[in-house]
Structures are given as structure tokens and as C-alpha cells.
Amino acid sequence: MTEYMKAEEKLKKRMNELETFYRTTLGREERVIELKQEVNQLLEQLGKNKKYRDYS
């Protein structure tokens, strides 16, 4: 295996790791937004002001 091929394999592995990290991070961010929206809805039902900005 040439040095170029080794470097290419290493780069592909790292790109896969970064893509996985990105998807995981994005999923968490979306869940945080959903939770903030739920908190706002509950506060409104209690007749209180929203705590978080609207993410729509």
C-alpha cells in the first residue's frame, strides 16, 4: 500500500468520524429546541410568560 493510499484511508476514516459527530450534535441541538418549545407551552398553559425565544 502506498503512502498516498494510506493517507487517503486515514482521511476517509476521519471524515466519517466528523460526519458522525456532526449528525449527533445536530440531533442534540434539535432536541434542545424541542424541549425549550415544550417549556414555553407549559408556561403559557400556566398563564406565565415564555422563557425562551420562538424558534419557528
PDB file with SEQRES, HELIX, SHEET and CRYST1 records, atoms N, CA, C and O in Angstrom:
SEQRES   1 A   56  MET THR GLU TYR MET LYS ALA GLU GLU LYS LEU LYS LYS          
SEQRES   2 A   56  ARG MET ASN GLU LEU GLU THR PHE TYR ARG THR THR LEU          
SEQRES   3 A   56  GLY ARG GLU GLU ARG VAL ILE GLU LEU LYS GLN GLU VAL          
SEQRES   4 A   56  ASN GLN LEU LEU GLU GLN LEU GLY LYS ASN LYS LYS TYR          
SEQRES   5 A   56  ARG ASP TYR SER                                              
HELIX    1 AA1 GLU A    3  GLN A   45  1                                  43    
CRYST1    1.000    1.000    1.000  90.00  90.00  90.00 P 1           1          
ATOM      1  N   MET A   1       0.855  -1.174   0.000  1.00  0.00           N  
ATOM      2  CA  MET A   1       0.000   0.000   0.000  1.00  0.00           C  
ATOM      3  C   MET A   1       0.903   1.240   0.000  1.00  0.00           C  
ATOM      4  O   MET A   1       1.831   1.350   0.801  1.00  0.00           O  
ATOM      5  N   THR A   2       0.615   2.142  -0.892  1.00  0.00           N  
ATOM      6  CA  THR A   2       1.447   3.339  -0.999  1.00  0.00           C  
ATOM      7  C   THR A   2       1.106   4.337   0.114  1.00  0.00           C  
ATOM      8  O   THR A   2       0.063   4.250   0.762  1.00  0.00           O  
ATOM      9  N   GLU A   3       2.006   5.263   0.303  1.00  0.00           N  
ATOM     10  CA  GLU A   3       1.775   6.309   1.305  1.00  0.00           C  
ATOM     11  C   GLU A   3       0.529   7.112   0.976  1.00  0.00           C  
ATOM     12  O   GLU A   3      -0.217   7.507   1.871  1.00  0.00           O  
ATOM     13  N   TYR A   4       0.306   7.354  -0.315  1.00  0.00           N  
ATOM     14  CA  TYR A   4      -0.882   8.096  -0.746  1.00  0.00           C  
ATOM     15  C   TYR A   4      -2.149   7.354  -0.343  1.00  0.00           C  
ATOM     16  O   TYR A   4      -3.092   7.955   0.172  1.00  0.00           O  
ATOM     17  N   MET A   5      -2.168   6.053  -0.577  1.00  0.00           N  
ATOM     18  CA  MET A   5      -3.351   5.255  -0.254  1.00  0.00           C  
ATOM     19  C   MET A   5      -3.583   5.219   1.257  1.00  0.00           C  
ATOM     20  O   MET A   5      -4.724   5.271   1.718  1.00  0.00           O  
ATOM     21  N   LYS A   6      -2.499   5.131   2.020  1.00  0.00           N  
ATOM     22  CA  LYS A   6      -2.624   5.151   3.480  1.00  0.00           C  
ATOM     23  C   LYS A   6      -3.199   6.477   3.956  1.00  0.00           C  
ATOM     24  O   LYS A   6      -4.073   6.511   4.822  1.00  0.00           O  
ATOM     25  N   ALA A   7      -2.701   7.567   3.382  1.00  0.00           N  
ATOM     26  CA  ALA A   7      -3.193   8.897   3.752  1.00  0.00           C  
ATOM     27  C   ALA A   7      -4.657   9.050   3.362  1.00  0.00           C  
ATOM     28  O   ALA A   7      -5.443   9.642   4.102  1.00  0.00           O  
ATOM     29  N   GLU A   8      -5.021   8.518   2.206  1.00  0.00           N  
ATOM     30  CA  GLU A   8      -6.403   8.598   1.748  1.00  0.00           C  
ATOM     31  C   GLU A   8      -7.331   7.821   2.680  1.00  0.00           C  
ATOM     32  O   GLU A   8      -8.416   8.302   3.007  1.00  0.00           O  
ATOM     33  N   GLU A   9      -6.927   6.646   3.105  1.00  0.00           N  
ATOM     34  CA  GLU A   9      -7.724   5.845   4.042  1.00  0.00           C  
ATOM     35  C   GLU A   9      -7.880   6.563   5.384  1.00  0.00           C  
ATOM     36  O   GLU A   9      -8.960   6.568   5.975  1.00  0.00           O  
ATOM     37  N   LYS A  10      -6.806   7.157   5.846  1.00  0.00           N  
ATOM     38  CA  LYS A  10      -6.844   7.903   7.105  1.00  0.00           C  
ATOM     39  C   LYS A  10      -7.802   9.086   7.002  1.00  0.00           C  
ATOM     40  O   LYS A  10      -8.562   9.362   7.929  1.00  0.00           O  
ATOM     41  N   LEU A  11      -7.758   9.773   5.876  1.00  0.00           N  
ATOM     42  CA  LEU A  11      -8.635  10.920   5.649  1.00  0.00           C  
ATOM     43  C   LEU A  11     -10.099  10.477   5.597  1.00  0.00           C  
ATOM     44  O   LEU A  11     -10.960  11.133   6.183  1.00  0.00           O  
ATOM     45  N   LYS A  12     -10.389   9.380   4.908  1.00  0.00           N  
ATOM     46  CA  LYS A  12     -11.759   8.863   4.831  1.00  0.00           C  
ATOM     47  C   LYS A  12     -12.284   8.509   6.218  1.00  0.00           C  
ATOM     48  O   LYS A  12     -13.430   8.808   6.554  1.00  0.00           O  
ATOM     49  N   LYS A  13     -11.428   7.865   7.027  1.00  0.00           N  
ATOM     50  CA  LYS A  13     -11.838   7.493   8.386  1.00  0.00           C  
ATOM     51  C   LYS A  13     -12.162   8.741   9.198  1.00  0.00           C  
ATOM     52  O   LYS A  13     -13.172   8.786   9.900  1.00  0.00           O  
ATOM     53  N   ARG A  14     -11.313   9.741   9.102  1.00  0.00           N  
ATOM     54  CA  ARG A  14     -11.528  10.984   9.858  1.00  0.00           C  
ATOM     55  C   ARG A  14     -12.789  11.699   9.390  1.00  0.00           C  
ATOM     56  O   ARG A  14     -13.530  12.243  10.208  1.00  0.00           O  
ATOM     57  N   MET A  15     -13.039  11.705   8.088  1.00  0.00           N  
ATOM     58  CA  MET A  15     -14.253  12.335   7.555  1.00  0.00           C  
ATOM     59  C   MET A  15     -15.502  11.633   8.088  1.00  0.00           C  
ATOM     60  O   MET A  15     -16.484  12.290   8.433  1.00  0.00           O  
ATOM     61  N   ASN A  16     -15.468  10.315   8.157  1.00  0.00           N  
ATOM     62  CA  ASN A  16     -16.598   9.564   8.712  1.00  0.00           C  
ATOM     63  C   ASN A  16     -16.822   9.915  10.179  1.00  0.00           C  
ATOM     64  O   ASN A  16     -17.963  10.068  10.616  1.00  0.00           O  
ATOM     65  N   GLU A  17     -15.736  10.042  10.938  1.00  0.00           N  
ATOM     66  CA  GLU A  17     -15.848  10.424  12.345  1.00  0.00           C  
ATOM     67  C   GLU A  17     -16.479  11.810  12.474  1.00  0.00           C  
ATOM     68  O   GLU A  17     -17.353  12.023  13.315  1.00  0.00           O  
ATOM     69  N   LEU A  18     -16.038  12.744  11.647  1.00  0.00           N  
ATOM     70  CA  LEU A  18     -16.572  14.108  11.699  1.00  0.00           C  
ATOM     71  C   LEU A  18     -18.044  14.154  11.289  1.00  0.00           C  
ATOM     72  O   LEU A  18     -18.826  14.903  11.875  1.00  0.00           O  
ATOM     73  N   GLU A  19     -18.423  13.366  10.297  1.00  0.00           N  
ATOM     74  CA  GLU A  19     -19.828  13.322   9.874  1.00  0.00           C  
ATOM     75  C   GLU A  19     -20.702  12.761  10.986  1.00  0.00           C  
ATOM     76  O   GLU A  19     -21.801  13.262  11.224  1.00  0.00           O  
ATOM     77  N   THR A  20     -20.226  11.731  11.665  1.00  0.00           N  
ATOM     78  CA  THR A  20     -20.967  11.155  12.789  1.00  0.00           C  
ATOM     79  C   THR A  20     -21.114  12.181  13.907  1.00  0.00           C  
ATOM     80  O   THR A  20     -22.197  12.329  14.472  1.00  0.00           O  
ATOM     81  N   PHE A  21     -20.045  12.886  14.227  1.00  0.00           N  
ATOM     82  CA  PHE A  21     -20.085  13.916  15.258  1.00  0.00           C  
ATOM     83  C   PHE A  21     -21.082  15.010  14.880  1.00  0.00           C  
ATOM     84  O   PHE A  21     -21.856  15.463  15.723  1.00  0.00           O  
ATOM     85  N   TYR A  22     -21.065  15.434  13.615  1.00  0.00           N  
ATOM     86  CA  TYR A  22     -21.966  16.481  13.150  1.00  0.00           C  
ATOM     87  C   TYR A  22     -23.422  16.051  13.302  1.00  0.00           C  
ATOM     88  O   TYR A  22     -24.243  16.811  13.815  1.00  0.00           O  
ATOM     89  N   ARG A  23     -23.743  14.840  12.860  1.00  0.00           N  
ATOM     90  CA  ARG A  23     -25.127  14.347  12.960  1.00  0.00           C  
ATOM     91  C   ARG A  23     -25.564  14.249  14.415  1.00  0.00           C  
ATOM     92  O   ARG A  23     -26.698  14.596  14.746  1.00  0.00           O  
ATOM     93  N   THR A  24     -24.679  13.780  15.284  1.00  0.00           N  
ATOM     94  CA  THR A  24     -25.007  13.665  16.703  1.00  0.00           C  
ATOM     95  C   THR A  24     -25.248  15.037  17.315  1.00  0.00           C  
ATOM     96  O   THR A  24     -26.213  15.234  18.053  1.00  0.00           O  
ATOM     97  N   THR A  25     -24.378  15.975  17.010  1.00  0.00           N  
ATOM     98  CA  THR A  25     -24.510  17.332  17.546  1.00  0.00           C  
ATOM     99  C   THR A  25     -25.783  17.992  17.047  1.00  0.00           C  
ATOM    100  O   THR A  25     -26.500  18.623  17.823  1.00  0.00           O  
ATOM    101  N   LEU A  26     -26.070  17.853  15.764  1.00  0.00           N  
ATOM    102  CA  LEU A  26     -27.270  18.447  15.195  1.00  0.00           C  
ATOM    103  C   LEU A  26     -28.518  17.845  15.836  1.00  0.00           C  
ATOM    104  O   LEU A  26     -29.473  18.569  16.120  1.00  0.00           O  
ATOM    105  N   GLY A  27     -28.523  16.554  16.063  1.00  0.00           N  
ATOM    106  CA  GLY A  27     -29.647  15.899  16.716  1.00  0.00           C  
ATOM    107  C   GLY A  27     -29.881  16.427  18.114  1.00  0.00           C  
ATOM    108  O   GLY A  27     -31.024  16.630  18.525  1.00  0.00           O  
ATOM    109  N   ARG A  28     -28.813  16.647  18.839  1.00  0.00           N  
ATOM    110  CA  ARG A  28     -28.937  17.194  20.200  1.00  0.00           C  
ATOM    111  C   ARG A  28     -29.497  18.602  20.171  1.00  0.00           C  
ATOM    112  O   ARG A  28     -30.352  18.959  20.981  1.00  0.00           O  
ATOM    113  N   GLU A  29     -29.011  19.398  19.235  1.00  0.00           N  
ATOM    114  CA  GLU A  29     -29.481  20.784  19.125  1.00  0.00           C  
ATOM    115  C   GLU A  29     -30.975  20.823  18.825  1.00  0.00           C  
ATOM    116  O   GLU A  29     -31.712  21.624  19.400  1.00  0.00           O  
ATOM    117  N   GLU A  30     -31.414  19.954  17.925  1.00  0.00           N  
ATOM    118  CA  GLU A  30     -32.839  19.898  17.596  1.00  0.00           C  
ATOM    119  C   GLU A  30     -33.652  19.496  18.820  1.00  0.00           C  
ATOM    120  O   GLU A  30     -34.738  20.033  19.041  1.00  0.00           O  
ATOM    121  N   ARG A  31     -33.147  18.568  19.612  1.00  0.00           N  
ATOM    122  CA  ARG A  31     -33.872  18.127  20.810  1.00  0.00           C  
ATOM    123  C   ARG A  31     -33.942  19.248  21.843  1.00  0.00           C  
ATOM    124  O   ARG A  31     -34.973  19.413  22.496  1.00  0.00           O  
ATOM    125  N   VAL A  32     -32.882  20.013  22.003  1.00  0.00           N  
ATOM    126  CA  VAL A  32     -32.886  21.142  22.935  1.00  0.00           C  
ATOM    127  C   VAL A  32     -33.948  22.155  22.523  1.00  0.00           C  
ATOM    128  O   VAL A  32     -34.673  22.681  23.367  1.00  0.00           O  
ATOM    129  N   ILE A  33     -34.037  22.425  21.226  1.00  0.00           N  
ATOM    130  CA  ILE A  33     -35.050  23.363  20.723  1.00  0.00           C  
ATOM    131  C   ILE A  33     -36.450  22.838  21.028  1.00  0.00           C  
ATOM    132  O   ILE A  33     -37.317  23.596  21.464  1.00  0.00           O  
ATOM    133  N   GLU A  34     -36.673  21.545  20.801  1.00  0.00           N  
ATOM    134  CA  GLU A  34     -37.977  20.950  21.101  1.00  0.00           C  
ATOM    135  C   GLU A  34     -38.315  21.091  22.588  1.00  0.00           C  
ATOM    136  O   GLU A  34     -39.447  21.421  22.943  1.00  0.00           O  
ATOM    137  N   LEU A  35     -37.337  20.840  23.445  1.00  0.00           N  
ATOM    138  CA  LEU A  35     -37.579  20.952  24.890  1.00  0.00           C  
ATOM    139  C   LEU A  35     -37.906  22.381  25.291  1.00  0.00           C  
ATOM    140  O   LEU A  35     -38.782  22.606  26.126  1.00  0.00           O  
ATOM    141  N   LYS A  36     -37.216  23.343  24.709  1.00  0.00           N  
ATOM    142  CA  LYS A  36     -37.500  24.747  25.013  1.00  0.00           C  
ATOM    143  C   LYS A  36     -38.910  25.121  24.574  1.00  0.00           C  
ATOM    144  O   LYS A  36     -39.602  25.870  25.264  1.00  0.00           O  
ATOM    145  N   GLN A  37     -39.337  24.600  23.422  1.00  0.00           N  
ATOM    146  CA  GLN A  37     -40.689  24.861  22.955  1.00  0.00           C  
ATOM    147  C   GLN A  37     -41.718  24.249  23.915  1.00  0.00           C  
ATOM    148  O   GLN A  37     -42.751  24.857  24.192  1.00  0.00           O  
ATOM    149  N   GLU A  38     -41.432  23.058  24.414  1.00  0.00           N  
ATOM    150  CA  GLU A  38     -42.335  22.414  25.366  1.00  0.00           C  
ATOM    151  C   GLU A  38     -42.430  23.210  26.664  1.00  0.00           C  
ATOM    152  O   GLU A  38     -43.513  23.358  27.229  1.00  0.00           O  
ATOM    153  N   VAL A  39     -41.300  23.719  27.132  1.00  0.00           N  
ATOM    154  CA  VAL A  39     -41.297  24.541  28.344  1.00  0.00           C  
ATOM    155  C   VAL A  39     -42.152  25.779  28.122  1.00  0.00           C  
ATOM    156  O   VAL A  39     -42.957  26.142  28.980  1.00  0.00           O  
ATOM    157  N   ASN A  40     -41.983  26.428  26.976  1.00  0.00           N  
ATOM    158  CA  ASN A  40     -42.787  27.611  26.661  1.00  0.00           C  
ATOM    159  C   ASN A  40     -44.277  27.290  26.650  1.00  0.00           C  
ATOM    160  O   ASN A  40     -45.081  28.062  27.172  1.00  0.00           O  
ATOM    161  N   GLN A  41     -44.651  26.162  26.062  1.00  0.00           N  
ATOM    162  CA  GLN A  41     -46.059  25.771  26.012  1.00  0.00           C  
ATOM    163  C   GLN A  41     -46.618  25.550  27.416  1.00  0.00           C  
ATOM    164  O   GLN A  41     -47.731  25.975  27.726  1.00  0.00           O  
ATOM    165  N   LEU A  42     -45.841  24.887  28.251  1.00  0.00           N  
ATOM    166  CA  LEU A  42     -46.290  24.648  29.626  1.00  0.00           C  
ATOM    167  C   LEU A  42     -46.444  25.958  30.391  1.00  0.00           C  
ATOM    168  O   LEU A  42     -47.407  26.140  31.136  1.00  0.00           O  
ATOM    169  N   LEU A  43     -45.491  26.867  30.205  1.00  0.00           N  
ATOM    170  CA  LEU A  43     -45.577  28.166  30.871  1.00  0.00           C  
ATOM    171  C   LEU A  43     -46.814  28.925  30.414  1.00  0.00           C  
ATOM    172  O   LEU A  43     -47.505  29.539  31.227  1.00  0.00           O  
ATOM    173  N   GLU A  44     -47.097  28.886  29.116  1.00  0.00           N  
ATOM    174  CA  GLU A  44     -48.286  29.565  28.601  1.00  0.00           C  
ATOM    175  C   GLU A  44     -49.557  28.962  29.187  1.00  0.00           C  
ATOM    176  O   GLU A  44     -50.497  29.689  29.510  1.00  0.00           O  
ATOM    177  N   GLN A  45     -49.592  27.655  29.324  1.00  0.00           N  
ATOM    178  CA  GLN A  45     -50.757  26.993  29.907  1.00  0.00           C  
ATOM    179  C   GLN A  45     -50.962  27.412  31.359  1.00  0.00           C  
ATOM    180  O   GLN A  45     -52.085  27.416  31.863  1.00  0.00           O  
ATOM    181  N   LEU A  46     -49.874  27.760  32.018  1.00  0.00           N  
ATOM    182  CA  LEU A  46     -49.956  28.218  33.405  1.00  0.00           C  
ATOM    183  C   LEU A  46     -50.208  29.726  33.490  1.00  0.00           C  
ATOM    184  O   LEU A  46     -50.296  30.290  34.580  1.00  0.00           O  
ATOM    185  N   GLY A  47     -50.323  30.367  32.324  1.00  0.00           N  
ATOM    186  CA  GLY A  47     -50.584  31.806  32.300  1.00  0.00           C  
ATOM    187  C   GLY A  47     -49.341  32.638  32.551  1.00  0.00           C  
ATOM    188  O   GLY A  47     -49.437  33.786  32.984  1.00  0.00           O  
ATOM    189  N   LYS A  48     -48.187  32.076  32.286  1.00  0.00           N  
ATOM    190  CA  LYS A  48     -46.930  32.798  32.515  1.00  0.00           C  
ATOM    191  C   LYS A  48     -46.275  33.135  31.174  1.00  0.00           C  
ATOM    192  O   LYS A  48     -46.640  32.604  30.125  1.00  0.00           O  
ATOM    193  N   ASN A  49     -45.305  34.031  31.249  1.00  0.00           N  
ATOM    194  CA  ASN A  49     -44.574  34.432  30.043  1.00  0.00           C  
ATOM    195  C   ASN A  49     -43.626  33.335  29.589  1.00  0.00           C  
ATOM    196  O   ASN A  49     -43.126  32.544  30.388  1.00  0.00           O  
ATOM    197  N   LYS A  50     -43.394  33.310  28.270  1.00  0.00           N  
ATOM    198  CA  LYS A  50     -42.437  32.371  27.716  1.00  0.00           C  
ATOM    199  C   LYS A  50     -41.049  32.664  28.259  1.00  0.00           C  
ATOM    200  O   LYS A  50     -40.697  33.813  28.524  1.00  0.00           O  
ATOM    201  N   LYS A  51     -40.281  31.620  28.416  1.00  0.00           N  
ATOM    202  CA  LYS A  51     -38.922  31.779  28.925  1.00  0.00           C  
ATOM    203  C   LYS A  51     -37.907  31.840  27.771  1.00  0.00           C  
ATOM    204  O   LYS A  51     -36.873  32.499  27.884  1.00  0.00           O  
ATOM    205  N   TYR A  52     -38.209  31.152  26.670  1.00  0.00           N  
ATOM    206  CA  TYR A  52     -37.281  31.045  25.551  1.00  0.00           C  
ATOM    207  C   TYR A  52     -37.852  31.703  24.307  1.00  0.00           C  
ATOM    208  O   TYR A  52     -39.067  31.798  24.133  1.00  0.00           O  
ATOM    209  N   ARG A  53     -36.947  32.157  23.446  1.00  0.00           N  
ATOM    210  CA  ARG A  53     -37.397  32.799  22.205  1.00  0.00           C  
ATOM    211  C   ARG A  53     -38.057  31.763  21.303  1.00  0.00           C  
ATOM    212  O   ARG A  53     -37.868  30.560  21.476  1.00  0.00           O  
ATOM    213  N   ASP A  54     -38.826  32.243  20.349  1.00  0.00           N  
ATOM    214  CA  ASP A  54     -39.528  31.371  19.416  1.00  0.00           C  
ATOM    215  C   ASP A  54     -38.558  30.910  18.325  1.00  0.00           C  
ATOM    216  O   ASP A  54     -37.911  31.729  17.672  1.00  0.00           O  
ATOM    217  N   TYR A  55     -38.467  29.606  18.138  1.00  0.00           N  
ATOM    218  CA  TYR A  55     -37.541  29.040  17.169  1.00  0.00           C  
ATOM    219  C   TYR A  55     -38.193  28.685  15.840  1.00  0.00           C  
ATOM    220  O   TYR A  55     -37.558  28.029  15.014  1.00  0.00           O  
ATOM    221  N   SER A  56     -39.433  29.092  15.604  1.00  0.00           N  
ATOM    222  CA  SER A  56     -40.129  28.717  14.365  1.00  0.00           C  
ATOM    223  C   SER A  56     -39.559  29.391  13.159  1.00  0.00           C  
ATOM    224  O   SER A  56     -40.039  29.174  12.046  1.00  0.00           O  
TER     225      SER A  56                                                      
END                                                                             
